[in-house]
Amino acid sequence: MKKYIINTAVLFFFLNSNAYAYLDPGSGSIILQAILGFIAASLATISFYWSKLKTFLNKLLKKNKKSERN
């Protein structure tokens, strides 16, 4: 399996050709905007599920404290 991965890496990195592509100045800003959008969406998703987890744990701990008092 390792031999297959090494052979693939060698072929990928050493047997490539030139692309002769042009990136205009607007391409950089679009790439940056996509990266920042991905980061913002990831942070929003994490904060949403983090608040749900905190709410669940608070409810769970409150039930345990009530059962200990009785």
Secondary structure, DSSP 8 states (H G I E B T S, - for coil): -HHHHHHHHHHHHHS---------HHHHHHHHHHHHHHHHHHHHHHHHHHHHHHHHHHHHHHHHHHHHH-
